């Protein structure tokens, strides 16, 4: 038996509507359509509703059973409100659940993007079968979705899992408004900042690096280029990725000791750069984490790969349906 679900993703630059069928075997993405985020919340919500209705009609998919909404925080999932995310100016206490409940007459749920991805990986991906799982975004930012004792844990006011704010070093790249934070080291922007800083040091010492020859200047260095240069054997890029791997291990050790998970699923950059990150990460984990807790935990890349973002909002729909 399959369940027809609708998913809506609200981002600072683009929005997307997804149609999917969930079954015991996993999730099938039936259709997806993206568009630039409109200027006002009202325009965005109207456009998302219209696109989702069009997708259902085009694919002869009556019987939509639930809708899930994924959006960057802060938000109030219980009240269905988006609370002024930094990438959505003007979205201050916007009720995003009621309009879709009224239009489609089905259960509607809202979760931040890390929680949504955690639900998707738990139900259909690398976290399947676990009761205590942590999902780490490790992309543009570093955030966590927590599945504890077989259910999503969002905290007192939907702020659980903001692990990117943890400080790992007194000095280091800035992320989440804090120098040396987990997000400062372990995010796309953080890797680029660390590489730029180290490249300036190398150039001042007269050393050469593939990173600068590829970009022509330090400002053009990106996390993607660091990964490519490291795989090509560039000494500076390998040093940067080794440092990032060690900091990843340091952050994971805190999570392993505090939450005692059986699985940590890591998306985006880790899934693409695992071979470069694992040596430093595993060495730091062995040095820092409690051995009994570490033995009970597996650390794996996201099982849904690049489709985790599409599955995320659909998993929120399934979660909302189960809670009705």
Secondary structure, DSSP 8 states (H G I E B T S, - for coil): --EEEEEEEE-SSEEEEEEEEEETTEEEEEEEEEEE--SSHHHHHHHHHHHHHHHHHHTT-----EEEEEE-SSEETTTTEEE--TTSTT-EEEE-SHHHHHHH-SEEEEEEHHHHHHHHHHHHSTTTT-SSEEEE--SSS--EEEEETTEEE--TTS-TT-GGG-B--SSS-EETTEETBHHHHSSHHHHHHHHHHHHHHHHHTT---HHHHHHSSGGG--HHHHHHHHHTT-HHHHHHHHHHHHHHHHHHHHHHHHH--SEEEE-HHHHHHHHHHHHHHHHHHHHHS-HHHHHT-EEEE-SSGGGHHHHHHHHHHHHHHHT-
